[in-house]
Amino acid sequence: MANFKEDIVKTEAFIFDVDGVMTDGGIIPLADGDFIRKYYAKDGYAIAYAIRMGYKVCIISGGRGETLSRRLRMLGIEDIYLDCMDKIAAMRDFFGRYGLAPQHVIYMGDDIPDLECMRAVGIPVCPADAAAEVIEASRYVSEFAGGCGCVRDIVEQVLRARGDWARDSQGVTGSKAAASR
């Protein structure tokens, strides 16, 4: 196995769990069966930017709810598997859809249901506050906890390594000044 920094340069896609990765794991149940979750805006920005740069981003989560689905689509994510009890099957479907090589995919999870997927990719990573078993299975442990920048951390590292971060000084929507050049 090569060095982590050498491997992330080959990254083609990101797969993220939601609760405990994109959020701190806290949920507030609503009467209609949906949930309120708190997200870290910089994580969302990094995901949207990666998509704009041509990376594939997939969400595989046991979580559910219209509010969650709406948030993910707002970021531009098209490959979303929610209320998913067979994460490995969802991941294989995602790989097959795009012809992705598992060794060039990052999977970020935080708990026991993520372990099988993490063992099936080349670059398993996790937030700082992941379960001990997940930390042990990871090639990289972010210094940031779930919902506190761990997603931004790994996305930014990959895009910087590949020369795609802040390319042309443009953001997700680009600036009017850049467009008029």
N, C-alpha and C positions, 0 to 999 in steps of 0.2 A: 504494500500500500504506500502510495506516494505521500509526500508532505501535504498537509491540509491546504496551505496557501497555493500549492501547485494544482491541487485538485479543484479548488473553487473556480479557477480560471476556466475550467471546462463545463461549468454549470450551464444547463439548458433550461432548467425549470425548478420551481419552488413548490413544495406542498406544505401547507400549514394546517394544524389543528386550530380550533378557535378558543374554547374555554381553557384558560391557563396558558395560552400562547398569545393570541391577539387580545385577550382580556386577562384580568387578574384572577379569573375563575369565579368571581362573585356574580350571582344572578338574582334578579328580583322577579319572582313569578307574578304574572298578571292574571286577572280573572278569566280572560279569554284563552289562557293556555300559553300565551307568548311570554317572553322574558325580556327584561331590560338588562343590557350589558353595557359596561363602560369600555370604550376603546381609546387607544393612544393615537392621537392624530398623526404623529410622525411615522408610526407604523403604516397607517393607511396611505400616507403620501408615498412612502417607499414602495409599497406594493403597486400603486397606480403608476409610479414612475417606471418601475421594472416592466410592467405591461407595455407602457409606451415605448420602451426601448426594445421590445420584441421578445421578452422572456415569457414563458408560459407560467401561470400561477394557478394552483389548484387548492381548493379547500376541501378537506375531508374531516367531518366532525359528527360526533354523536348529538351535538346541539341542534336545535330546531327553532323555528319561529319566523314569522313574516318580517319582524324587525331585523333579525339577523340576515335573512335573505336579501332584504332591501339594502342593508349596509354593504354587503359583499358586492352586489351588482353596481352600487354607486361607485365603488372603487374600480370597476371595469373587469371584475373577475367573471369569467364565463363558465369555468369548470368547477362546479359546486356540488358536493355530495353532503347533504345534511341529513340528520336523523339516521346516520349511517352506522350500522352495527357490524358490517363486514368491511373494515377499512382496507384490507389487503386487496379485496376484489375491486373496490373502487379505484385504488391506486393502479392496479393492472389495467383497468378500463382506460384510465387517463394515459398510461404509457402507450397502450395500443392505438388510441385515437391519434396520437402525434408521433408515433414511432420513436419514443424516447428510450434512451439507454439508461437503465437504473443507476449505473455508476456516475452519471452526470446530473443526478437529481438530488436536491436537498430536501429532506423531510424534517420539519421542526415539530416536535411533540413534547408533551410534558408529563404524561402519565402512562400507566400500564397498557391501556388500549392502543397506544401508539407504538409499542415495542416491535410488533411484527413488521410493521411498515418501515420502521427505522432500520431494522436488520436487513431489509430488502433493497436499500438504496446505498449509493456510494458515499453519501455525505449526510449522516444523521447528526442533527444538532438539537439543542434544547435551551430553554430559558434557565436562568440561574436557580430558580426555585422549583425545578422539576423534581419528580420522584427520584429517589436514589438509583433505582434500576435504570431509569432513563438517562440519568447523568452518566452512569457506567457504560451504557450503550452508545453514547454520543462521541463523535470525533471533535466536537466543539461545544463548549458550554458558554453561552453569552454571559457577560457580566451583568446583564439586565434581566429582571424578572418578567414573567408573563404580564402582558398589558402595560409594560413600562419601558418599551423600546427594544426588546429582544428581536422582534421582526425587522425593525429598521436596521439593527446592528448587522444581521446576517445579509440582508439584501444590499445594504451599502457596501459591505466588505466585498461581496461578489462583483457588484457593478464597478467598484473602484479597481479591483484586480483586472477586470476586463476592459477598463477605459471607458465605461459607459456612464459613470456617475457624473452628473452635472455637465454632460457633453454639450458643447456649444452654449454653456451657461443658460440653458433653458430648463424650465420646470415642466410640470405635467401639462400645463396648457400653453406654455411658451409665453414670451412677453411680446407686447406690441412693438417694442423697440427692436427686438431680435427679428421679428417678422418683416419689418420695414427695411432691413439692411439689404 
